[in-house]
Amino acid sequence: MNRFAVLTVTLLSVGASAETLVLRNGVVVSGKLQNMDAQDVGIERCGRVEHFAREEVKSINHETTIGGA
């Protein structure tokens, strides 16, 4: 097995992380958390960052997927 193949297998073995926002209206939004402060939560979905007012967000759940996407 060459070095490239070993590196590829190693990278695919590393867990990918994502967050799930649960909004107060019941909508669930999954993606990668980009920023969060007292007023705003930004989450990347489909190549763009969507922003939600912090008061709209009921909870933020962190998920880890073993073995990559």
Secondary structure as the mmCIF struct_conf table of DSSP 4:
data_model
#
loop_
_struct_conf.conf_type_id
_struct_conf.id
_struct_conf.beg_label_comp_id
_struct_conf.beg_label_asym_id
_struct_conf.beg_label_seq_id
_struct_conf.end_label_comp_id
_struct_conf.end_label_asym_id
_struct_conf.end_label_seq_id
HELX_RH_AL_P HELX_RH_AL_P1 ARG A 3 SER A 13
BEND BEND1 VAL A 14 VAL A 14
HELX_LH_PP_P HELX_LH_PP_P1 GLY A 15 GLY A 15
STRN STRN1 ALA A 16 LEU A 23
TURN_TY1_P TURN_TY1_P1 ARG A 24 ASN A 25
BEND BEND2 GLY A 26 GLY A 26
STRN STRN2 VAL A 28 MET A 36
BEND BEND3 ALA A 38 GLN A 39
STRN STRN3 ASP A 40 ARG A 45
TURN_TY1_P TURN_TY1_P2 CYS A 46 GLY A 47
STRN STRN4 ARG A 48 ALA A 53
HELX_RH_3T_P HELX_RH_3T_P1 ARG A 54 GLU A 56
STRN STRN5 VAL A 57 THR A 65
TURN_TY1_P TURN_TY1_P3 ILE A 66 GLY A 67
#
